[in-house]
């Protein structure tokens, strides 16, 4: 099982280089009961839902740089699969909002690795577990629910 760590390698007190390693998805409890996610993480845990920000289009999720939908906005339509959100967004997302019938799957590391969580509705604060920790994402909208909104 691989674990992900982002950090610098120290040689004789000098930083030799930064390293990023990937984390595999957690094994089933029956396979390896020793696996423990990072401190404070609970699979599926999400902060409380809040009010929807204005101007959110149908069949889309939006990520915001700051809490309460502030700062820059990154829009991801239904079917989006961003294996890396890019240098300007990596580990900088602090709030999310998805149109009715849509969900955003957030990943801790690039290429859809590490811990993941599903977000629906409006999340004005991602809390200490997911704030500034998203590196990849996917968006999926349910056709029946999304089409009913038309």
N, C-alpha and C positions, 0 to 999 in steps of 0.2 A: 504494500500500500504506500503510495506517495503522499507526502504532506506538502503544503505550500507555505513558503516563508519568503518574505520580501525583506531584504536587509543587505548589509555590507559584510564582506569578508575581512576579518582583521588579521594582519600578519605583523607580529611584533609591535602592536599598537598603531599601525598604519592601516588605513583603509585600502585594501588591494583592489576591490571592485564590487559593484552591486550585483546581486543575483535575484532572479525571480524564478521560483520553482512552482510547478503546477500541483494542485491537489486533486486526487481522484474523488469521485462521488463516494460518500460514506457507504461502507459495506452494510449488508443486512445484519441485524443484531445477532442472528444465528451464526453468521460467518466469523465475525470478530467483535466480541463484546467489549474489547479494550478501546475501540475507536471513540474518541471524544472530540466534538467540534470545539472551536475556540470559545473561550470563556464568555458566558452570557448568551450564547446562540441557542435557540430552540427552533428546530425545523418547523416551518409554517407560521412562526410567530410574526405578527404584523402589528404596527401601531394602530391606534384607533382611527377610524375614518373621519374625515372632516368635510367641509363644504367644497364643492367643485369650483375650480377657477374659471373665470370667464373666457370665452373664445375657444373652447375645446371642440374640435371637429369630431364628427362621427367616425367610428372605426379607427381610432388613433389613441395612442398613449403619449403623454408628454412628461419629460423629466426636467426638473428645474435645479439651477445651481444653488439656490438658497432655500431656506425654510419658507413656508407660506407662499410658495410659488413665485419667489422673487428671483432676480437675476436673469441670466440667459435661459432660454428654453430650447430643448431638443425634442423634436417630434418624431415619433416612430409609428408608421402606419401598420395596419393588420398584415401579418406575415413577415414583418421585419425580423432579421436575425443578425444582430451586430456582435460579431465575435470579439470585437474591441470597440469601445465607444469613442476611442480617439484620445489623443494627448490632452485636448482641451476639456474633456469630460471625465476622463479616468479618475475615479475616486473623488469626484466633486459633486455628485448628485445628492441633494438634501430633501427634495420633495418630489412626489409623483402624482399624476392624475390620469385615469383611463376613462374613456367614454363608456357608457353602459354596454354591457356584453363583452367588454374587452378586458384582458389581463396582461400585465407585464411580468415576465419572469426575469428576475435579476440574478446575476452571478457575481460571486466575489472576485474571481480571477478571469483573465482573458481566455478566449476559446471555450467559453461556457464551462469553466472549471470552478472548483471550490464549492463553497456553500451556495445555496440558491433559495429563493423565496418567491412566491406568487403574490402580486399586488393587484387589487381591483379597486375601482372607485377612486376616491381622492385621499391622498396621504400628505397633509401639509407638513408633517415632520416624520422622518424615517427613524428617529430614535437612535440610541447609541449603537445598536447592532448593525444597522445598514447605512447610517449617515456617512457620506463620503467614503463608501466602500464598494460601490458598484463599478465593475470593469467591463461587463458584457451584458447584453439583454436580448430578449425575444418578446414579440408582441403577438398575441393570438386573440381573435375576436370570434365569439360564437355567432354563427350565421343566423340562427333563429332569433336570438335576442337582438342582434344588431339590425337585422332586416325589419323587425317589428317596429323599430324607431322611425323608419322612413315614412 
